[in-house]
Amino acid sequence: MNLKGKTALVTGAAHRVGKAIALALAREGVSIIVHYGRSADAAQQTIGEITALGVEALPVQADLRDPAQIAALFQAVEDRFGHLDILVNSAASFVKQPFEDVTVDSWKDVMQANLRAPFLCSQHAARLMRAVQRPADEPALIVNIADLSGLQVRSGYVQHGISKAGLLHLTNISAHELAPDIRVNAIIPGPILPPPGVSPDSERWQQIGARVPLRRPGHPGHIGQTVVFLATNDYITGAAIPVDGGEHLIDPTR
């Protein structure tokens, strides 16, 4: 896909990994729909950084746990652009709970945010992506941001891990169902952002990075680079790409 002049919706684009993805695409000439949940100030800052790159940016607030708000989000995209070329499902909740403490409500909230929302967003996106004729070698693209907890058991991340495992399978099913005019892939980040309370300049963060085979932590820009790669290589679909310094090679039980 030639990215210049294309449109992309990045969920959770106000900050962290979503912001890095939005900026990476904007640098390639892509207009960005900046979805955010509650981070209005951060979204406005991201909008300023995107427009400074010379491309259009549209902020849209939506609670992705609410199907009606997801529908309104895509209606805003259609009203402004009329179509969509790229969807990145980046927004997610990140809940840690002991197995015995998981309630019906906490299970529901995580599944709505991490699995149902990407599915509904992909449904809406497919309709907008098919609103225009595309060359056979330039299909639209959906990218799901997954997690190693969807592949490996991580203590305390019950509903989070199950939701991300579902997202990886949703990637495969969507890639099959939406081909050939829409490609669907997943990215599996590793130590890209420090956990809450840990500074990116801290010794603790360096120690976390030192545990992976490449012996260093990554940064959100690595995810943005991978989204750009997936957007420009038109012969990849149904793939799940680890961007983790080799963390997936480590036995999590050791």
Helices and strands as residue ranges (DSSP letters): E 7-10, H 16-27, E 31-36, H 40-51, E 57-61, H 67-81, E 86-89, G 99-101, H 104-111, I 112-116, H 117-129, E 140-145, G 148-150, H 158-178, E 182-189, H 203-210, H 220-232, E 240-243, G 247-249
